[in-house]
Amino acid sequence: MGRHCYMPATPVEAGNPVFSVYQTDIIYDGYDLASFLEVEFGFLKYDSLFSAEHTFKHIDFWSDMVE
């Protein structure tokens, strides 16, 4: 992980998710910057990002591409 990762600049507010974009494959890599870094450095398992207690903020276009 970590390569091809992007955080959208809009909306300009805290809590934007981190996306991994590689060719036509677009996935969530973190529900915010902190969770992305926790996964990258091994403090959080990637699968735990998708538990019921965490939600990903909807970002126009990018979230639609993930779904």
ChimeraX commands (.cxc) that place a marker at each C-alpha (Angstrom):
marker #1 position 0.00,0.00,0.00 radius 0.5
marker #1 position 1.00,3.63,0.08 radius 0.5
marker #1 position 1.69,4.05,-3.60 radius 0.5
marker #1 position -0.85,5.76,-5.81 radius 0.5
marker #1 position -2.65,7.17,-2.76 radius 0.5
marker #1 position -4.48,10.47,-2.86 radius 0.5
marker #1 position -6.60,12.60,-0.59 radius 0.5
marker #1 position -9.11,14.86,-2.36 radius 0.5
marker #1 position -8.67,18.60,-1.86 radius 0.5
marker #1 position -12.40,19.27,-1.97 radius 0.5
marker #1 position -14.34,19.69,0.15 radius 0.5
marker #1 position -11.84,21.72,2.14 radius 0.5
marker #1 position -12.53,20.18,5.54 radius 0.5
marker #1 position -11.20,17.52,7.86 radius 0.5
marker #1 position -12.07,13.87,7.41 radius 0.5
marker #1 position -11.64,13.37,3.67 radius 0.5
marker #1 position -10.89,9.73,2.84 radius 0.5
marker #1 position -7.68,8.51,1.23 radius 0.5
marker #1 position -8.07,6.74,-2.11 radius 0.5
marker #1 position -5.71,4.37,-3.88 radius 0.5
marker #1 position -5.92,4.99,-7.63 radius 0.5
marker #1 position -4.12,2.64,-9.98 radius 0.5
marker #1 position -5.27,2.65,-13.60 radius 0.5
marker #1 position -9.03,1.90,-13.36 radius 0.5
marker #1 position -8.83,0.36,-9.87 radius 0.5
marker #1 position -9.99,2.82,-7.20 radius 0.5
marker #1 position -10.36,1.76,-3.57 radius 0.5
marker #1 position -10.47,3.36,-0.14 radius 0.5
marker #1 position -7.13,3.27,1.69 radius 0.5
marker #1 position -8.31,5.13,4.78 radius 0.5
marker #1 position -11.44,6.84,6.02 radius 0.5
marker #1 position -9.20,9.80,6.89 radius 0.5
marker #1 position -5.48,10.60,6.95 radius 0.5
marker #1 position -4.96,9.24,10.46 radius 0.5
marker #1 position -6.45,5.83,9.63 radius 0.5
marker #1 position -4.40,5.67,6.42 radius 0.5
marker #1 position -1.19,6.27,8.38 radius 0.5
marker #1 position -2.19,3.72,11.05 radius 0.5
marker #1 position -2.61,1.07,8.35 radius 0.5
marker #1 position 0.62,2.08,6.59 radius 0.5
marker #1 position 2.67,1.78,9.78 radius 0.5
marker #1 position 0.98,-1.42,10.98 radius 0.5
marker #1 position -1.01,-0.06,13.91 radius 0.5
marker #1 position -4.36,-0.88,12.28 radius 0.5
marker #1 position -5.36,-3.75,10.02 radius 0.5
marker #1 position -6.66,-2.76,6.59 radius 0.5
marker #1 position -9.77,-4.93,6.99 radius 0.5
marker #1 position -10.80,-3.01,10.11 radius 0.5
marker #1 position -11.40,0.09,7.96 radius 0.5
marker #1 position -14.58,-1.56,6.75 radius 0.5
marker #1 position -16.17,-2.33,10.12 radius 0.5
marker #1 position -19.64,-1.01,10.92 radius 0.5
marker #1 position -18.25,1.66,13.28 radius 0.5
marker #1 position -16.36,3.45,10.48 radius 0.5
marker #1 position -17.92,5.31,7.60 radius 0.5
marker #1 position -16.30,6.90,4.59 radius 0.5
marker #1 position -17.23,10.49,3.74 radius 0.5
marker #1 position -18.82,10.68,0.30 radius 0.5
marker #1 position -16.67,12.61,-2.17 radius 0.5
marker #1 position -18.30,13.51,-5.49 radius 0.5
marker #1 position -16.96,11.42,-8.36 radius 0.5
marker #1 position -14.33,9.49,-6.35 radius 0.5
marker #1 position -16.72,7.73,-3.99 radius 0.5
marker #1 position -18.98,6.95,-6.92 radius 0.5
marker #1 position -16.04,5.31,-8.70 radius 0.5
marker #1 position -15.31,3.11,-5.68 radius 0.5
marker #1 position -18.91,1.90,-5.57 radius 0.5
marker link #1:1,2 radius 0.2
marker link #1:2,3 radius 0.2
marker link #1:3,4 radius 0.2
marker link #1:4,5 radius 0.2
marker link #1:5,6 radius 0.2
marker link #1:6,7 radius 0.2
marker link #1:7,8 radius 0.2
marker link #1:8,9 radius 0.2
marker link #1:9,10 radius 0.2
marker link #1:10,11 radius 0.2
marker link #1:11,12 radius 0.2
marker link #1:12,13 radius 0.2
marker link #1:13,14 radius 0.2
marker link #1:14,15 radius 0.2
marker link #1:15,16 radius 0.2
marker link #1:16,17 radius 0.2
marker link #1:17,18 radius 0.2
marker link #1:18,19 radius 0.2
marker link #1:19,20 radius 0.2
marker link #1:20,21 radius 0.2
marker link #1:21,22 radius 0.2
marker link #1:22,23 radius 0.2
marker link #1:23,24 radius 0.2
marker link #1:24,25 radius 0.2
marker link #1:25,26 radius 0.2
marker link #1:26,27 radius 0.2
marker link #1:27,28 radius 0.2
marker link #1:28,29 radius 0.2
marker link #1:29,30 radius 0.2
marker link #1:30,31 radius 0.2
marker link #1:31,32 radius 0.2
marker link #1:32,33 radius 0.2
marker link #1:33,34 radius 0.2
marker link #1:34,35 radius 0.2
marker link #1:35,36 radius 0.2
marker link #1:36,37 radius 0.2
marker link #1:37,38 radius 0.2
marker link #1:38,39 radius 0.2
marker link #1:39,40 radius 0.2
marker link #1:40,41 radius 0.2
marker link #1:41,42 radius 0.2
marker link #1:42,43 radius 0.2
marker link #1:43,44 radius 0.2
marker link #1:44,45 radius 0.2
marker link #1:45,46 radius 0.2
marker link #1:46,47 radius 0.2
marker link #1:47,48 radius 0.2
marker link #1:48,49 radius 0.2
marker link #1:49,50 radius 0.2
marker link #1:50,51 radius 0.2
marker link #1:51,52 radius 0.2
marker link #1:52,53 radius 0.2
marker link #1:53,54 radius 0.2
marker link #1:54,55 radius 0.2
marker link #1:55,56 radius 0.2
marker link #1:56,57 radius 0.2
marker link #1:57,58 radius 0.2
marker link #1:58,59 radius 0.2
marker link #1:59,60 radius 0.2
marker link #1:60,61 radius 0.2
marker link #1:61,62 radius 0.2
marker link #1:62,63 radius 0.2
marker link #1:63,64 radius 0.2
marker link #1:64,65 radius 0.2
marker link #1:65,66 radius 0.2
marker link #1:66,67 radius 0.2
view
